């Protein structure tokens, strides 16, 4: 979505919401192996994954559970699956939302 700045504090990435916190992490599985003499032979990485957490204010959550979404720059390839959605309404504050997602950068389906 196009960035929309409406003034004030926050990360303005979605037209009807203000994001207050975006956290992303990536990780790899690492396997080391020995050479024929028992010393260090090498290592390989596999199965890259990550997690994404987004918090903000708005009348409705911009995503739904089990949907696919886009992530921050550098984490947009593959699939990002939303696995948790939370909406909060308070009498003395703006409506807020939070969602988390799993990132699978090598996934194609």
N, C-alpha and C positions, 0 to 999 in steps of 0.2 A: 504494500500500500504506500501511497505517497505520504511524505512527511507533512504534517500540518502543525504550524506553530500558532498557538492561541494565547501566548503570554503566560507568565507565571513559572513556578518551579516544576520540574519534572522532565521526563523524557517523552517527547511528543512524537510518537511513531504511528499511532493509529488515530484516525480522524475523530472518533467519539470517546477516546480514553486518554488518560495520562498515565504513562508507565513511571513507577517510582523506583523499581529495582529490577534489573535483569542480571541473572547469574548463569554462566555457562561453564561446563567443565568437559574435558576430554580425557580418555584413558586408553591405554593399550595393554594387551597381554604380552609379556616378554618371556621367552624361553631361551635359556643358555644351554650350550652343549659342550662336551669335552672333546679334545682331540685324541688321537690314538695313544698318547703318552699320559693321559689323565689331566692335562692342562687345559686352559681355556681354548676352546675350539671356535667359538663364535656365538652369535645370538641371532634370534629372529623375533620380529614383532608381528602380532596378528590380532584380529578381532577388535578393531577400534570401535569404541562406543563413547557416549557422552550423556550428559544430563543438562537440562535447561529449566530454569525457574524464572517466572515472570510475575511481578506484582504491580498493581496499579489501581487507579480510581476510574470509575465509569458506571453507567447505568446497567450495563450488561457485560458479561465476559466475552471477549472477542473470539474465543475458540470453544469447541465442544469436546467432550470426552471421546477418546478413540479417533479423533480427527488427525489429519496431518497438517502441519503448519510450517512456516518458515522460521529460521533462527537468525542469530546475528551473523555478520560477515565472517566467513571462514568455516561456518558450521552448517551451510545451507545445502550441501550435496547429500545424496542419499535420502533417507526418510527420517522425519521427526514425528514421533507418535505421542500425542497428548495422553497421559495416563492419570492425571488428577486435576480436577477443576473445583474451585471453591469460590462462592459468591457471598459477600457479607453486606448486610444492611444494618445501619445503626441510626438511632434517633438523633444523635448529636454530631454526626460526621457524614461525609459523602459515602456513597456506595463504593465498595472496593471488591477486587477480585484477585485471585491467585491461580496460576496453573503451572504444572510441571510436565515435562516431557522427556522421553528417552530419544537419544540421537543415534542413528545407525548410518554412518556416512557411506558405507559400501553397499547398502541395500538398494535393490533395483525394483522390487515389487512389494 
